[in-house]
Amino acid sequence: MTTPKKQDPRAVRSKQMIKKATVDLLIENPDISKLTVQKISKRAELNRATFYLHFIDINDLLKQLVYDIFDDLSLEMSPILQN
């Protein structure tokens, strides 16, 4: 049996910063076509290399954000659905 690999807290933090910066930018301007890696990196106060360390491209980032939203929604809904 293998034990799950523990993630580096710095990597977790930088991913969270990138995701938060993306959400903030989308709240300001919901046009996804205007979203760039440069804008996201600047808002997150990280460099572009850090972005590409965690995500393949913007579509990969958006896909992971959608998964996060559905995971959160699932956690919130599970007690209601169990009744």
Order of alpha helices (4+ residues) and beta strands (2+ residues): alpha-alpha-alpha-alpha
